[in-house]
Structures are given as C-alpha cells and as structure tokens.
Amino acid sequence: MLLDLSGLTTWADYFIIATVDNVRQSRAIADALQDAVLVHGGGRLHPEGDADGGWVLIEAGPGVIVHLFDSDARAYYNLEGLWNRAQEVVRIQ
C-alpha cells in the first residue's frame, strides 16, 4: 500500500506499507531496496527495527518511508487506521 502523507505531515511525503511472510523475505526486500537506492545514486539506507520483531522501517529517500511488517505486527500497529486521513495512492492485494 502507498499512502500520500504530503498534506498531513512535514517529515514524510509517502508511506509504503507491506506485509511479509517471514523474516527471510523481510531481509531480502530490505537488501533489494538498498541495492536499488545505491544504483540510483542514493546513499546507504539504515533500517530501523528488526525482522525478527515483526517490523522494519526504512527511510528510502527524502520523504519516503517503507514499513515491512509481519501480519501480526501490521494488524497490531494498524498504520492504515492511524493515518486514515492520508490519500491511498495504490493498494496491491
């Protein structure tokens, strides 16, 4: 899911919220994102959180924050509900 937060906050323009099936998948996505950012001239990413804990947050560029959740953590933190005033740009099921 991609949420547009540009009219709601000054510290982020977009949230990308994704559910991963397991720790290995979370780490693979974080590594692939790092590779993509480096190829396109970005700096080194510094993920926050831990795949073992169910939630990894990655600032993927100015104003773009990626959240990788396992299904339990995604339901618990419910960012879509917390940011329900944000415009949903894309949802892939």
C-alpha positions in Angstrom: 0.0 0.0 0.0 1.2 3.5 -0.8 -0.2 6.4 1.3 0.3 10.0 0.4 1.0 11.9 3.6 2.2 15.2 2.0 -0.7 17.3 3.3 -0.6 15.8 6.8 2.9 16.0 8.0 6.2 17.7 7.3 8.5 14.8 7.9 7.2 12.3 5.4 5.5 12.5 2.0 4.8 8.8 1.5 4.4 5.6 3.4 4.9 2.3 1.7 3.3 -0.4 3.9 3.9 -4.0 3.1 3.3 -7.4 4.7 6.0 -10.0 4.5 5.6 -13.7 5.1 8.7 -14.4 7.1 12.0 -13.0 8.4 13.9 -14.1 5.3 11.6 -12.3 3.0 11.8 -9.1 5.1 15.6 -9.2 4.9 15.6 -9.9 1.2 13.3 -7.0 0.5 15.4 -4.6 2.7 18.5 -5.8 0.8 16.9 -5.3 -2.6 15.7 -1.8 -1.6 19.2 -0.9 -0.5 20.7 -2.1 -3.8 18.1 -0.1 -5.8 18.8 3.1 -3.9 22.5 2.7 -4.4 22.1 2.1 -8.1 20.0 5.3 -8.4 22.5 7.5 -6.6 21.1 7.4 -3.1 23.1 6.9 0.0 23.3 3.9 2.3 20.0 3.1 4.0 19.8 2.5 7.7 16.9 0.2 8.5 15.3 0.6 12.0 13.7 -2.3 13.8 14.3 -6.0 13.4 12.8 -8.5 11.0 12.6 -10.9 14.0 10.5 -8.4 15.8 7.9 -8.1 13.0 8.6 -4.6 11.8 11.4 -3.0 9.8 11.3 0.7 8.9 13.5 2.0 6.1 13.8 5.7 5.0 14.2 5.0 1.3 14.8 8.6 0.2 13.7 12.1 1.2 10.1 11.8 2.5 9.7 8.1 1.6 9.3 5.6 4.5 8.9 1.9 3.9 7.3 -0.3 6.6 7.8 -4.0 6.3 5.5 -5.9 8.7 4.7 -9.5 9.5 0.9 -9.9 9.5 0.5 -9.8 13.3 2.6 -6.6 13.7 0.7 -4.9 10.8 -2.6 -5.7 12.4 -1.4 -4.5 15.8 0.1 -1.2 14.7 -2.6 -0.5 12.1 -0.8 2.3 10.3 -3.6 2.5 7.7 -6.1 3.3 10.5 -3.7 5.7 12.3 -3.2 7.6 9.1 -6.7 7.2 7.8 -6.8 10.8 6.5 -3.9 10.1 4.1 -4.8 9.5 0.5 -4.4 5.9 -0.6 -2.5 6.0 -3.9 -2.0 2.3 -4.5 -3.2 -0.9 -2.9 -2.0 -4.3 -4.1 -3.5 -7.4 -2.6 
